[in-house]
Amino acid sequence: MPKPFTIAVYNPISGSGSTSIVANLFALLMHQQNHQEISLIDGDLFFPSLQYFFLGDDASAIPLHVQIPHIDRGKCILCNVCARSCHFNAIRIQRNVGFIQFDENNCISCGACFNTCRYGAISLVNHKPGQIIRRKLSRQASLVHASPMVPERYAIPMIWQMKQQALHSELCLIDVKAGRSAETREAIFEADLLLIVIDPSSFTESYGDVILPKLLSMAHQGAFVVNRAHGMLMRHHAFAARFGIPVLAELPYDENMHWWSLDAKPAIHHSPLWMQHFSDLLSHIHLYRRKL
């Protein structure tokens, strides 16, 4: 099965409108009904909001599987090698009482302790710290998001397993959490197109110069969308040119768009003008995709 074309939509600063853009693009894809399988991934593990834009009753829960160490105290000689290899203080040795302690709450399932133990005292066992929800929205469309209360230390395997749920699709949209967190980097990793949303009122070029080069290196290609555009657009085009990537769209500021987003309503369902804006953006994405 071929890998889906993956578009990761990212805003460097929270509140720039990337979730609304993702919701409208996906709503447009569903509206077009061109018979291709499409998936939407909510990359915000702790406050997933796309589920409110798209309602679907056919939901299935997929357990998140990670592996954590199990220590055979009969084989452990308290050499302390595993504790030194753990950078998260999940394993502690108390030699004065001859005891090794494992704290599941600190473990991130990296496997370092297992790989360094020379005495076969550590094995890896399956652990299910949370679950993924896959919601069928139509015959061709599905939404994937996290179940609440997934521990933050499992962000990377959670995002990875969410992406595995979209492998059946021809096209996958990912709403990436703002910032530079672990789940942000994992969501962007190996995306075919990283779509960076810039809000002129909050974005600064110096901030973008710091964080964007590393994130762009994780994706195959990048492009910009200017959201709530209001003048000074040449500055953003010049900024994009420094990175050698295009500006695919300039979406205007619209107070109605703000209120529709707060109500979790795609703007394309309420305004022919916004239907046109997102149709143009999607056309530019398809054109850019063919050039890749």
Secondary structure, 3 states (H helix, E strand, C coil): CCCCEEEEEECCCCCCCHHHHHHHHHHHHHHHCCCCCEEEEECCCCCCCHHHHCCCCEEEEEEEEEEEEEECCCCCCCCCHHHHHCCCCCEEEECCCCEEEECCCCCCCCCHHHHHCCCCCEEEEEEEEEEEEEEECCCCEEEEEECCCCCHHHHHHHHHHHHHCCCCCCEEEEECCCCCCHHHHHHHCCCCEEEEEECCCCCCHHHHHHHHHHHHHHCCCEEEEEEEECCCHHHHHHHHHHHCCCEEEEEECCHHHHHHHHCCCCHHHCCHHHHHHHHHHHHHHHHHHHHC
